[in-house]
Amino acid sequence: MKVTQLVICALAFFVAVHATSRIRHPRWHQLDGYTFEQYMEDHNKAYRASELQMRRALFEKNVQRVNAHNADSSKSWKMGINHLSDWTEEEFRATLGYDKELGFHQMSKRAQVVSDEDIDISGIPTNWDWRTQGVISDVKDQGRCGSCWTFGAAETIESHYAIQTGFLQDLSQQQIIDCIPNALQCGGTGGCQGGTAELVFETLVQTTGGLASEWTYPYRSYYADNFTCQYDPLKTKAAASITGHVVLPSNQYAPVMKALATVGPLAVNVDASSWSFYESGVYTACDAENVDIDHVVQLVGYGTDEQYGDYWTVRNSWGPKYGEKGYIRLARSSDVKCGVDKTPLDGTGCAGGPSTQTVCGACGILFDVSYPKIL
């Protein structure tokens, strides 16, 4: 994904690459008496004296906003306080961006494109969650780097490799950041400035074929902006390799359901510009008409909430303190609603393209969907 300023992918204020830290902060119903001092301790924050009062005011304002939202019993989701709760609106908006004009899949000549004809989903399970199959690694945190595209791609390769081999491992996001150039500016300019999962899949097939493990090529992108590739396929064997990738029909519901239930988790592109306050429940606050794709995530399942209806289960890369232990459930409907992206240069594509883009599904989740081929 591309950065018009930074990237929405960079929404974690402090970096903890793996989900090993204890989640201490209070949930939505535990905010009575919750102080800014406790908030700073919970999220390991510290400010200069000149900044402290401004951050305190933002925090207190957002606590009021959260409490007001949660007091409305008709809402299908709860707001919460998290590591973003003392950011200014400008700081949050400065992280948005993902260049999507045409979608990278239109320039990939090696991708397999699934037909949208005669896809029968009547026989798939009514609920499905790949987390129960042991093929989803721990939730990670991308930090301040605009690297959601590397996380979405690496996580989906991890899952499909585990499905094929029975071996789940953490793969290197840093190798993608350092070693995959983005010369055509598909979804950004590469590194912490964005890209797409399909760019990763395509480039791996053309070059090394696979990714090193996280432990041999660890994530360190938050330390610098100038990256040099440290991966030599002649010296280091890839921990997981791919042979190609599959692109699902854009903006179609049935192909996504079928692939998710029968093939594996999917790399998807979404509008996450309104996600920052999400804590739990089925999220229904996406702007259905004006959609601005800006984030790459992993779609791991679907289900039905007894009270609030159908949902998609999405794995985010903002750490385990975000949402439902790092996940968000988005409202799902076979009656697909579409909107118009009026700023396609903030989206999923390469240079050149139309001035608007039709984007369908909750937060645009059906717009650009893909997965790697392992064997």
C-alpha positions in Angstrom: 0.0 0.0 0.0 1.1 3.5 -0.8 1.8 6.4 1.4 0.4 9.7 0.5 1.9 10.7 3.8 2.6 7.6 5.8 0.4 4.5 5.5 -2.6 3.3 7.4 -0.6 0.2 7.8 1.5 2.1 10.3 -1.1 2.4 13.0 0.8 0.9 15.9 2.5 3.5 18.0 4.9 1.2 19.7 6.4 -1.9 18.2 6.0 -5.4 19.5 6.4 -7.7 16.6 4.9 -10.8 18.2 1.8 -11.1 20.4 3.7 -12.2 23.5 3.0 -9.2 25.8 0.3 -9.3 28.4 -2.8 -7.3 27.4 -3.4 -5.1 30.5 -5.6 -2.2 29.3 -9.2 -2.1 30.5 -12.1 -3.1 28.2 -15.0 -0.9 27.3 -17.0 -1.6 30.4 -14.0 -1.0 32.7 -13.3 2.7 31.9 -14.8 4.2 35.1 -12.0 5.9 36.9 -9.4 5.0 34.2 -6.8 7.7 34.3 -4.4 9.1 31.8 -1.5 8.1 34.0 -2.7 4.5 34.0 -3.2 4.7 30.2 0.4 5.8 29.7 1.6 2.9 31.9 -0.6 0.4 30.1 0.7 1.4 26.7 4.3 2.2 27.7 4.0 5.9 26.7 6.0 8.9 27.9 5.8 12.6 26.9 7.6 15.8 27.4 6.0 18.2 29.8 5.1 20.5 26.9 3.1 17.7 25.2 1.6 16.0 28.2 -1.5 18.2 28.7 -2.4 18.0 25.0 -2.2 14.2 25.1 -4.2 14.1 28.3 -6.9 16.2 26.8 -7.1 14.0 23.7 -7.3 10.9 25.8 -10.1 12.3 28.0 -12.1 13.5 25.0 -11.8 10.1 23.5 -12.9 8.3 26.7 -16.0 10.4 26.6 -16.6 9.5 22.9 -16.2 5.8 23.7 -18.5 5.9 26.6 -21.2 7.8 24.6 -21.0 5.3 21.8 -21.2 2.3 24.1 -24.2 3.7 25.9 -26.2 3.2 22.8 -27.5 -0.4 23.1 -28.5 -0.5 19.4 -24.8 -0.5 18.3 -23.5 -3.9 17.1 -19.9 -3.1 18.2 -18.1 -1.6 21.1 -15.6 1.2 21.0 -12.5 0.9 23.2 -9.4 2.8 24.4 -6.2 1.6 22.8 -2.7 2.8 21.8 -4.3 5.3 19.3 -6.5 7.0 21.8 -4.2 10.1 22.5 -3.5 10.8 18.8 -4.7 13.9 17.0 -7.0 13.5 14.0 -4.2 14.9 11.9 -1.7 12.3 13.2 -4.2 9.5 12.4 -5.0 10.8 8.9 -1.3 11.2 8.2 -1.0 7.4 8.4 -3.5 6.8 5.6 -2.7 5.9 2.1 -2.5 3.0 -0.3 -2.2 3.5 -4.1 -4.9 1.4 -5.7 -5.8 2.8 -9.1 -6.1 -0.3 -11.2 -5.0 -3.0 -8.8 -1.7 -4.8 -9.1 -3.4 -8.0 -10.5 -4.0 -6.2 -13.8 -0.2 -6.0 -14.4 0.6 -9.5 -13.3 0.8 -11.9 -16.2 1.5 -15.0 -14.1 -1.4 -14.8 -11.7 -4.2 -17.3 -12.0 -7.5 -15.4 -12.1 -10.5 -17.4 -10.9 -13.7 -17.2 -13.0 -16.8 -15.8 -11.3 -19.1 -18.1 -13.2 -21.1 -20.9 -11.6 -19.5 -20.8 -8.2 -21.7 -22.8 -5.8 -21.4 -22.0 -2.1 -24.4 -24.0 -0.9 -22.2 -26.8 0.4 -19.7 -24.8 2.4 -19.8 -24.6 6.2 -22.1 -22.0 7.8 -19.2 -20.9 10.0 -15.4 -21.2 9.4 -12.3 -20.0 11.2 -8.8 -21.0 10.1 -7.5 -20.2 13.6 -9.1 -23.5 14.8 -7.1 -25.4 12.2 -3.7 -24.5 13.6 -2.6 -22.5 10.5 -2.6 -19.0 11.8 0.5 -17.6 13.6 0.3 -15.1 16.5 -0.9 -11.6 15.8 1.9 -9.2 15.0 2.5 -5.5 15.2 4.0 -3.7 12.3 4.9 -0.6 14.3 5.2 2.8 12.7 6.4 1.4 9.3 3.9 1.3 6.5 4.4 -2.4 6.0 0.9 -3.9 6.3 1.4 -5.3 2.7 4.4 -7.3 4.0 2.5 -8.7 6.9 -0.6 -9.5 4.9 1.5 -11.3 2.3 3.8 -13.2 4.7 1.0 -14.2 7.0 -1.0 -15.7 4.1 2.1 -17.6 2.8 2.6 -18.9 6.4 -1.0 -20.2 6.5 -1.0 -21.8 3.0 2.4 -23.4 3.7 1.0 -24.8 7.0 -2.1 -26.1 5.2 0.1 -27.9 2.7 2.8 -29.2 5.0 1.4 -29.3 8.5 4.2 -26.9 9.6 3.3 -23.4 10.9 6.1 -20.9 11.1 6.7 -17.2 11.3 8.1 -15.9 8.0 10.1 -12.7 7.4 8.3 -9.5 6.7 11.7 -7.7 6.8 12.9 -9.7 3.8 10.0 -8.3 1.8 10.7 -4.8 3.0 14.4 -5.0 2.1 14.4 -7.2 -1.0 11.2 -6.5 -3.0 11.4 -3.3 -5.0 8.3 -1.5 -6.1 9.5 0.1 -9.3 6.0 0.5 -10.8 4.7 2.0 -7.6 2.0 -0.6 -7.1 0.4 0.4 -3.9 3.2 2.7 -2.9 7.0 2.9 -3.4 8.1 -0.1 -1.4 9.6 -0.6 2.0 7.8 1.4 4.7 6.2 3.4 1.9 3.8 0.6 0.8 3.1 -2.1 -1.7 0.6 -5.0 -2.3 0.4 -8.6 -1.3 0.2 -9.5 -5.0 3.5 -7.6 -5.6 5.1 -9.9 -3.0 3.7 -13.1 -4.5 4.7 -12.1 -8.1 8.2 -11.0 -7.2 8.9 -14.1 -5.1 8.1 -16.4 -8.0 10.3 -14.3 -10.3 13.2 -14.2 -7.9 14.0 -16.3 -4.9 10.7 -18.3 -4.8 10.3 -17.9 -1.1 10.8 -16.3 2.3 13.3 -16.8 5.1 12.0 -17.5 8.6 11.4 -14.6 11.0 14.1 -15.9 13.4 16.8 -15.8 10.6 15.7 -12.5 9.1 13.9 -10.6 12.0 11.7 -7.6 11.7 13.6 -4.3 12.4 12.0 -1.9 10.0 11.1 0.6 12.7 14.8 1.4 13.2 15.5 3.0 9.8 14.0 4.0 6.5 16.9 2.8 4.3 16.9 -0.9 3.8 19.4 -3.2 2.1 18.5 -6.8 1.2 20.3 -9.3 3.4 18.8 -12.4 1.8 21.0 -14.5 -0.4 19.2 -17.6 -1.8 22.5 -19.2 -2.6 23.5 -19.2 1.0 20.1 -19.4 2.8 17.4 -21.8 1.9 13.9 -20.4 1.9 11.8 -21.5 4.8 8.7 -21.5 2.6 8.4 -21.2 -1.2 5.5 -20.4 -3.5 4.9 -21.3 -7.1 2.4 -18.6 -8.1 -0.7 -16.8 -6.8 -4.4 -16.7 -7.4 -6.5 -13.5 -7.8 -10.3 -13.8 -7.1 -12.8 -11.9 -9.2 -13.0 -8.3 -8.0 -16.0 -7.3 -5.9 -17.6 -10.8 -6.0 -19.0 -12.4 -2.8 -19.3 -16.1 -3.8 -15.7 -16.6 -4.9 -14.4 -15.2 -1.7 -16.6 -17.4 0.5 -15.7 -20.5 -1.6 -12.0 -19.9 -1.4 -12.0 -18.9 2.3 -13.9 -22.1 3.2 -12.1 -24.6 1.0 -8.6 -23.2 0.1 -7.3 -21.1 3.0 -6.9 -17.6 4.4 -6.9 -14.7 2.0 -4.9 -11.5 1.6 -7.5 -8.7 1.3 -7.4 -4.9 0.9 -9.7 -2.7 3.0 -10.6 0.8 4.1 -9.4 0.9 7.7 -9.7 4.6 8.1 -12.4 4.3 10.7 -11.1 1.3 12.6 -9.0 2.9 15.3 -11.7 2.8 18.1 -12.9 -0.7 17.4 -12.8 -3.0 20.5 -15.3 -5.8 19.9 -18.5 -6.9 18.2 -19.6 -6.8 14.5 -18.3 -3.6 13.0 -20.8 -1.7 10.9 -19.3 1.8 10.7 -17.6 1.5 7.2 -18.6 4.3 4.8 -20.6 2.3 2.3 -20.6 5.0 -0.4 -17.2 6.7 -0.2 -14.6 3.9 0.3 -10.9 4.6 0.4 -8.8 1.4 0.4 -5.7 1.9 2.5 -4.7 -1.3 4.4 -3.7 -5.0 3.7 -5.0 -7.6 6.1 -5.6 -11.3 6.3 -9.1 -12.7 6.1 -9.2 -15.9 8.2 -12.9 -16.8 8.5 -16.6 -16.0 8.7 -19.5 -16.6 11.0 -22.8 -15.4 12.4 -23.4 -13.5 15.6 -26.7 -14.5 17.2 -27.6 -10.8 17.8 -25.9 -8.9 15.0 -25.8 -11.2 12.1 -23.1 -12.4 9.6 -19.5 -11.3 9.8 -16.0 -11.7 8.3 -13.1 -12.4 10.7 -10.1 -10.3 9.8 -6.6 -10.5 11.3 -5.0 -7.0 11.7 -1.3 -6.2 12.2 -1.7 -3.5 14.9 -0.8 -5.8 17.8 -2.9 -8.0 20.2 -4.1 -5.0 22.2 -6.2 -3.9 19.2 -9.8 -5.1 18.9 -10.6 -8.7 19.7 -7.0 -9.8 20.5 -5.8 -8.3 17.3 -8.8 -9.2 15.1 -11.9 -7.3 13.9 -15.2 -8.7 12.8 -16.7 -6.9 9.8 -20.4 -7.1 8.8 -20.9 -9.6 6.0 -23.7 -9.8 3.5 -24.4 -11.7 0.3 -26.4 -8.7 -0.8 -23.2 -6.9 -1.8 -23.2 -3.1 -1.5 -20.7 -1.1 -3.5 -19.3 2.4 -3.2 -17.1 4.7 -5.1 -13.5 5.4 -4.2 -13.0 9.0 -5.3 -9.3 9.0 -4.4 -7.9 6.0 -6.2 -4.3 7.3 -5.8 -4.7 6.4 -2.1 -5.4 2.7 -3.0 -4.2 -0.6 -4.5 -2.8 0.0 -7.9 0.0 1.0 -10.1 0.7 4.4 -11.7 -2.0 5.5 -14.2 -5.7 4.7 -14.1 -9.2 5.9 -13.7 -10.2 8.8 -11.5 -12.7 6.7 -9.5 -12.9 3.0 -8.6 -15.9 0.8 -7.7 -15.3 -1.0 -4.4 -17.7 -3.5 -2.9 -18.2 -5.3 0.4 -17.8 -4.0 4.0 -14.9 -1.5 4.0 -14.2 -2.6 0.4 -13.2 -6.1 1.5 -14.2 -7.8 -1.8 -12.3 -5.4 -4.1 -8.9 -7.1 -4.3 -8.4 -10.6 -2.9 -5.6 -13.0 -3.5 -3.7 -16.0 -2.1 -0.4 -17.8 -2.9 0.0 -21.2 -4.5 2.4 -23.4 -2.5 2.7 -26.6 -4.5 
